[in-house]
Amino acid sequence: MLDDRKLLADIHSLPPGDQSEVIDFISRLKARHVSQAEATHPSSTQPVSQAVSPLGAMKGLILHMADDFDEPLNDFAEYMA
C-alpha cells in the first residue's frame, strides 16, 4: 500500500495545473469504481431485470406480406450467380 504522506508530497510537488488533473483522475477512478460496484451489486431500488415480451406477442398483427418475401433480392443476383 502506498504511504499517504508520500502520495501527498508527490501531489504537492506538482504544478497547480497537474494537481487539478490528479484530482480529476481520482474522481474518474471513484466514479468507475462506483459504477462497477453497482453493476455487480445492484441496490434494492434498481430493478434486477426488465420484463421480456413473451414469444408470439405480435401474432396476428402482420396483415400483409408480399408473396415473394422469401425470394432472394434482385440486387444480389450477381453475387449469387
C-alpha positions in Angstrom: 0.0 0.0 0.0 1.2 3.5 -0.9 2.2 5.7 2.0 -0.3 8.6 2.4 2.5 11.1 3.2 4.5 10.1 0.1 1.4 10.5 -2.0 0.6 13.9 -0.6 4.2 15.0 -1.0 4.2 13.9 -4.6 1.0 15.7 -5.3 2.2 18.9 -3.6 5.4 18.8 -5.7 3.4 19.0 -8.9 2.4 22.3 -10.6 -1.1 23.5 -9.8 -2.4 22.5 -13.3 -1.1 19.0 -12.8 -2.6 18.8 -9.3 -6.0 19.5 -10.8 -5.5 16.8 -13.3 -4.7 14.4 -10.5 -7.9 15.4 -8.7 -9.9 14.8 -11.9 -8.3 11.4 -12.4 -9.1 10.4 -8.9 -12.8 11.5 -9.5 -13.0 9.3 -12.6 -11.5 6.3 -10.8 -14.0 6.7 -8.0 -16.9 7.0 -10.4 -15.7 3.9 -12.3 -15.4 2.0 -9.0 -19.0 3.0 -8.0 -20.4 2.0 -11.4 -18.7 -1.3 -11.3 -19.9 -1.9 -7.7 -23.5 -1.1 -8.8 -23.2 -3.5 -11.7 -22.1 -6.4 -9.5 -24.3 -5.4 -6.5 -27.4 -3.5 -7.7 -29.2 -1.5 -5.0 -32.7 -2.5 -3.9 -34.2 0.5 -5.7 -32.9 -0.7 -9.1 -34.8 -3.3 -11.0 -32.9 -6.5 -11.2 -34.3 -7.4 -14.6 -36.7 -5.9 -17.1 -39.9 -7.6 -18.4 -39.4 -9.6 -21.6 -42.3 -9.8 -24.0 -43.5 -13.4 -24.5 -42.9 -15.3 -27.7 -45.7 -14.8 -30.2 -46.8 -11.4 -28.7 -47.1 -9.9 -32.2 -49.0 -12.9 -33.7 -51.8 -11.7 -35.9 -50.6 -8.1 -36.2 -48.9 -8.5 -39.6 -51.8 -8.2 -42.0 -49.9 -8.3 -45.4 -46.7 -9.9 -46.5 -45.5 -9.9 -50.1 -45.8 -13.2 -52.0 -42.0 -13.1 -52.8 -40.9 -12.2 -49.3 -38.6 -15.2 -49.1 -37.2 -14.8 -52.6 -33.6 -13.5 -53.0 -33.3 -9.8 -53.8 -32.5 -8.9 -57.4 -29.8 -6.6 -56.1 -27.8 -9.6 -55.0 -28.2 -11.6 -58.2 -24.7 -11.1 -59.5 -23.2 -12.2 -56.1 -25.3 -15.4 -56.1 -24.5 -16.5 -59.6 
